[in-house]
Amino acid sequence: MTDLTAILLLVAFATLVATGARHWRIPAPSLLVVGGLLVGLLPWLRGVQVAPEVISVVVLPPLLHASAEEVPWRELRRVWRPVTVLAFGLVLVTAAAVGVVASVVTPLSPTMAFVLGAVLASTDPVAVTALGRKIALPPRIQALVQSESLFNDATSLVLFKVAVGTAVAAHAVSWSAAGGQFLVLGGGGALVGGAVATVVALIRRRTADPVLETVVALVTPYAAYVLAEDVHASGVTAVVVAGVVLGSTGHKLTTAAVRLQVHAVYGTVVFLLESVVFALIGLELPALVRQLSAEDRGWPLGVLAVAGTVIAVRMLGVLPLSAVMQRRRGDGTVTWRIPAVVSWAGTRGVMPLAAALSIPLAADDGSPLPHRPLVLVLTTGVVVFTLVLQGFTLAPVVRWSGIALEPEHTAREEARARAGLAKAGLECLDGLDAAEAAPAVLVDQLRRGLLARLDQADAGQDDEATPSSWASASTYRALRRTVIAAESAQLQRLYADHQISDTTRSRLQRSLDLEEAGLGED
């Protein structure tokens, strides 16, 4: 079987499993990992290997960018304090705890155990976003979980580089040098990401070509990552910052037709990459296990011990932080519900795998790096364990906690918002009618459609047939676009006034975009 045939079969398999997961309402990452693991156990499949560059350069940037774009800037500003504590303090504590446990229960030396701790110290934004997409968490909790997983990678990356340097060169850790390295990696990556977002925003404001805009959108995460890595900054941080900035301003940069096309193309790319990469995680584990030496055969105990440490440290860290935050906000009785969900959402995924694969093969003196295969197996095993255990049980934990938004709540919020948009459209029509800026017959036609929306009429009967004459049709389209612009402005006001969530805003903006794109061109 050629490499190309294997890739095509992997894409087909991953797409089939991910589609089934959506149909059965099962977390796709968890099912993909299980499916990949079962396929990897087949006796005739051996030596499944993925180059580190494939994951870190090809796969990660678009997935990180897509995750960052989903984080609303408004909610991020509200949770920056706990995110900062988790992204720094919890990462350091987790790395230390995993290092200690791994050095006790596995044959790893203290330096290689520290490497493993640094690899598994941070939660994974790709896995967290993919798992949380179907769970109706309150906006603040969703933003907290996603933001932490996005911004803790800079801390983990610095720890990883320090740990690898210690293991490869066998020198003592210089924490002052590590602090400087963190500033360079994190700060430099943030500057590069902000600069790339600024340039991309300028380009997208000045073009209305859907093909060019789609190309720019696809290239953006790669540009941020590569430019940051070239100046020895954090490519991950650059992609995240660019994604957050562009995600908060994307609705202002382009037309409705362009937004729809970019969303469709990018959604397809993200779906394929997520499906393939999670299937690969399960597929690689059996092949990595076959490479272990005889003294490393106790790896299952190591996986269980390290995975248990990762989960326990997260719970012990999140619980007191949540209690402090709840008391500071004056929420009354401290509840366990929020910290339970935040703790259980801390899965590991693509990022740890990419870091582990990038561990050098040899030390500076040319000797093979000891126990590198075991670090890869333990990393992949913990990733599989958390994706399966926490992935399959996250939704029940959220339901058990009682903090999930009920479908009725979301439906009521959306209905109120749609009524507000219809009223804004009616006010726009009244102004045009009073100024005699549009034909009265067209104004009346659109008014009837908007009034029908207020009465919750069938959406397909909102507007009557478009006038048959070319001149009337052109005028109608221009008038309808004016009304849609007024509705879009009202939608942004509702969001700015905290009357609707980012999810509702995105859904209604897409509805307006579809309506505007359906008008065609003059």
N, C-alpha and C positions, 0 to 999 in steps of 0.2 A: 504494500500500500504506500503510495507516495504521500509526501507531506501535504500537498494540496488536497488530495482526496481525504486525508485525515481531518484537515481543517474544515472542509465542507461537511463531512459527517458530524463533526463536533458542533458546528453551527446549527445543522438540522436537528440534532439531538437536543441541544440546549433550547432551541426555539420551541420544539415540541413540548418539552417538559415545562418551560415557563408558561406556555399557552395553557397547558393543563392545570397548572397552579392557579392561574387566573380564573379558569372555569370552575375549579373546585374550591376557590377562595382559600387556598393554602399559601403561606408565605413562599414566594418563588425562590429566594435565595436558599432557604432551608431544603426545599424539595430538590433544587438543582444540585446542592452538595450531596444529598443522599443518592440521587441518580448517578452523579459522577463517581461516587464511591463504589456503588454496585457495579458499574461498568469497569472501573479500574481493577476490581477483584477478579475479572475474567482471566483465566490462565493464559490465553494467547495474547493478552495485551501487556506489554512490558516496556519499560524505559520511557514512560511519558515524562518529558522534561520541557520546561518553558524557560527561555532566557529571561533574565531579570529585566532587560531593556524592553521586552515586549509588554510587560505589565506596567513598569514605571513610566515609560515614555509613550507607549501607544494606547494603553487601556485607561490608565489612571486619570490623565488630564481631563478628558471629556466627562467622565463620571463624577470627578470632584467638582467640575464646573457646574454640571447639572444639579448636584446636591446643594452647592452654594447659592445658586439662583433661586432655589426653593425657600431659602431662609429670608423671611421678611425683615427689612431693616428696622421697622418700627418695633417689632418684638425683640430683635437683637439688642437694641438699646436698653430694653427693660431688664434683660437677663445678663448683662455683661459682667456683673460682679460674681455671681456663682459660676459663670462660664470661666472666668479668669482663675478662680480658686481651683476648679476641677482640672483645667487645662495645664496648670502648673503643679499645684500641690499633689493632686491625686495621681498624676502621671509619675512623679518622683517616688511617691510612696509605693505605688504598684510595682515599679521597676525594682526597687529595693527588696520588696517582699518576695517577688517572683525569683529574684536572684538568690536569695537565702534559701527558699524552699527547693529550688532546682539544684543547688549545690549539695543539699542534704539527701534528696531522694533519687538523684540521677548521677551518672559518672562525670558530669560536667565539672570542669575546674571553676573556681570562683570567677575568673575573668569571662569565660564563655557563659556561665550562668548569668552574669551581668548583661552580656549581649542579649541573651534570651529575654531577660526582664525588660530591657530597652525596646526590643521588638514588640513585645506584647503589652507595653505600658499604656498605649492609647486605644480608645475605641475607634471603630472604623466608620467614616462618614458614608461610604458607599453602602455598606451593609445596613447601617442605622436608617438611612434614608429609604432604602428599598423595603425594609421591614415596616417602617412607620408610615408608608404611603397610604395604606389601606386602613389605618387605625385613626379614629376620629378623636385625637387628643386635643385638649384645649390649646389655643395658639401659643400661649406662653410656655407650656411644657414641651410642645413640639419644637419650638425655637430653641429652648434650653438644650434638649437632647441633641438636635442637629448641630447647633453652634459649637457645643463642646466637642463633638466628634470631628468637626472641621478644624478647630483652632488648637487642639491639643497635639496635633501632629508635629508642629514646630518643636515643642518641648521633647517629644519622643525622638525626633530626628537628631537633635543635638545629643541626647543621651546615647543614641545608637552610634553616632560617629565617635563619641568619646569611648564607648565600650569597645567598638571594633578597633580603634587605635590602640587601646590598651592590650587587647588580645593579640593583635598583629605585631606590634612593636615591643610588647612586654615592658611598657614604661608606666610610671605612676600616673594617676589621674590628677590633672591640674584643673581645679574647679574654677580658678580665675580665668584660665584660658577657655574653659567650657562656657563661662558666662559671656565672655566676649564673642565666642562663636555663636552663641544663641542670638545675640543682638545682630550679628551680621546675617545669620540665616533668616531669622524672623523679620527683622526690620528691613533688610534688603529685599526679601521676598514681598513684603507688603508694599514697598515703594515701587517695585517692578510691576506688581499686580495693579496698583493704582494707575501707573503710567499707561499700561496696556489698555485698561478699561477706558481711560480718557481718550486715547487715540481711536479705539474702536467706536466709542460713542460719537466722536466727530465724523468718522467715516459713515456710520449708519444714519446719521442725521442728514447727510448730503447725498444719499442715494435712495432710489425707490425701485431698484432692479432686484426682483426676488432671488434670482440666481446668485448675483454678487453678494447680496446680504446673507444668503445661506452659506456661501463659501466663507465669508468673514466670520460668521457665527461658529462654524466648524473649526476654523484655524485659530480662533482666539485662545482657547485653553492651551493648545500646543505652543503658541507664541509666548504666552505668559510663562509656561513651564521651562521651555528651552532658554529663553532670555535670562530667567532667574538663575538657572543652573550654570549658564555661561559666565555669570558674574559671581559665581560661588555663593549664591543665596539659595533660599529654600524655594524650589519650584512648586512644591505643594502649597505653601503659603501664598505665592503669587497667583496661582490658579484660584484659590479660595477667595482672596480679596477681589480679584477681577470678577468672579462670579457673583459675589454679594453686591458689588457696585452696579454691575450691569443688570442684575436681577431686580434691583430696586428702581431702575430707570428705564427698563426695557420697553414698557408700554408707551413711553414718550418718544422713542427713537425712530419708529417706523410706521408704515401704514398697516391697515388691517390685513390686507392680502399678504403682505410680507411676513407679518407676525404669524399668520396661520401656516404659511409654508415652512418657515424656520422651525416652528413648533413641531410640525409633522416630521420633518427630516431629522431634527435633533432627537425627537422622541424615539424614532426608529433606531438611530445609532445607539442611543443609550440602552434601549431594550436588548439589542443584539450583544453589546459589550457586557452588560450585566449578566445576561444569560450565559454567555460563554465563560466569563471569568469565574463565576460561582461553580459552574460545572467542572472547570479545571481544578479548582481547589480540592474537590472530592476525588477527581480522577488522578491527581498526582500523589495522594497519600500512599496508596499501595506500592507504587513504584519507589517512593522514598524509603518505605519500610524495608524493601528488598536490599537496599544499599547499606543497611546497618550492619555493624560488626556483632560478634557474638556477645560482647559485654554490654551492648546497648539493647538487648532483647527485652529489658524491663521497661521499655518506653510506654506501654499503656498505663502503668502506675504513675509514671512521670506526667503524662497528659492529664490524668485525673487530678493529681496533686496541684499542678500548675493552674489548670482551669478552675479548680475549687478556690485557689488562692486569688486569682483574678476576680472572681465573682464576689468572694467574701470581702476583699479589700475595698471593692467598689461599694458594696452595701454599707460597710462600716464607715466609709468616708462620706457617702451621700446623706446618710441618716442625720448625723449631727449638723451638717451644713444646712439641710432642709429645715431642721428645727430652729436654727438661728434665724434663717431667712423668714420663716413664718412668724416668729415672735417679733422680729423687727418690723414687719408689715402690719402687726397688730391683728393677725387672723384669729386670735382667740386660742382655742384648744389646738395643740400641735397634732397633726394627723399623719399617719404612716402612709397614706395612699399615694401621695405624690412621690416621696422618696422610693417607694417600692417600685413604681413604674420607671422612674429615672434610672434606678439601679439595674433593673432587669433589661433595660434597653441598651445596655453597654456591651454590645456584641463586638467581636473581632472579625476581621474579614480580609479584604484585598490588601490594605496597607501593610499589615504585618507580614503577609506573604511576600510582597514585593521587597520589603526590607530584608527579610531572611534570605531570599534568593541572591541579594547583592553582597552577602558576606564573602570576603575574599577566600580563595581556595587555599592560599599558603601564607605563612608568616613572612616577615621581612628577611629572615635568614634562609628562606626557600623551603623550609620544612612544611609539610601539610598542616593546615590549621586543625587542631585536634577537635574531634566530635562535631565537626560542621554538619555532617548528615543527621546527627541526633538533634541538633538545634532546628534543622529544617523539619524533621518529623514532629518534634514537640510543638513547633509553631503551627504547622498545618493541622495537627491533631487538636490543639486548643481551638483553632479557628473553626474546624468542623464541629467540635463539641458545642461551642457557644452558639453557632448558627443553628444547629439542630435543636439543642435543648431550649435556649432562649427564644429562638425564632419561632418554633412551633407553639410555645407557651406564652409568648408576649401578649397576644390578643386576649386569651383567658385571664391573664393577670390584669390587663387594663379593664376588662369587664368586671372582674372581681373587685377592683379598687373603686369602681363607681365614678371615676373622673372623666370617662369618655363622653363626648358630646353625643346626645341622642340624635337619631336622624330627624326627629320632629323639630329639634332646636335648630338644626341647620336649615331645614325646609322653611321654618318660620322666618329666620333671618333673611333667607334669599327672597321669600315672598315680600317682606317689607322693603327690601332693597329694590326689587323690581317695581313695586308701587312708587317708590321715590323716584326712580328713573322715568317712569311714565309721567309723573307730575312735572318733572323738569322738562320733559319733551312737550307737554301741553303748555307750559309757561313760555317756551320758545316759540311755539306756534301762535300763541296769543300775541306775542310781541311782533311777529312777522305780519300777522293779520291786521293788527292795529296800524302798523307802518305801511300797509298795503305793499309789502315787499315780495309777495308771492300770490299766485292765482288763488282766489277764494275756494274754488272747487277742490284744488289739491290740498289746501289747508284743511278743509272739512273732511276730506278722505283720510288724511293722516290722523286727524283728531279722533275720528271714529275708531281707528285702530288702537290708539293709545287708551281711549276710554274702555275699549273692550279688554285691554290688558288689566286695567284697574278692576274690572268686573270678573277677572280670572276666566276670561273666555278662552276658547281653544287657540293655542299659539298659531296654528295654521290659518286662522281667520283674523289675525291681527290687522292685516292690511288688505284692502280690496285690490282688484286687478290694476296693474299699471296702465296708465292711459295709452291708447293705441298709437296716437300720432307721435312722430319722432320728436317734435318740439316739446309736446306735453311730457313725453317720457323723459327727455333730458332735464326738463325743469323739475319733474317729480324726483328724479335721482338726486339732483342738487339739493332740493328741499329736504329729502330724507337724510342725506348726509349731514345737513345742518342740525337736524333734530338728533341724530346719533351723536354728533359732537357735543351737544348739550347734555345728553344722557351720560356720555363718558365723563364729562366734567363733574356731573353730579355724583357719579360713582366714585371718583377720586375724593370728592369732598366727604362722602359717607365714610370712606376708609380713613381719611385724615382725622375725622371726628370720632374715630373708634366705635362707629356704629355697626360696622361689619368686619369680618375677619379677612385675612389675606386669601383664604381659600374661596370665600364667596366673591371677593373682588375679581380673582382670576377667572372664576367660572362665568361671571356676568360679563367681564371684558371679552372673553372668548365668544360669548353669545352675540355681543354687539359687533365684534369683528366678523363673525359669520354673516350677520345680516348686512353689514356694509359691503363685504366682498361679494355677496349675492346680487348686489345692485349692478355689478359689472362696471364697465368704463364707458364714458361718453364718446 
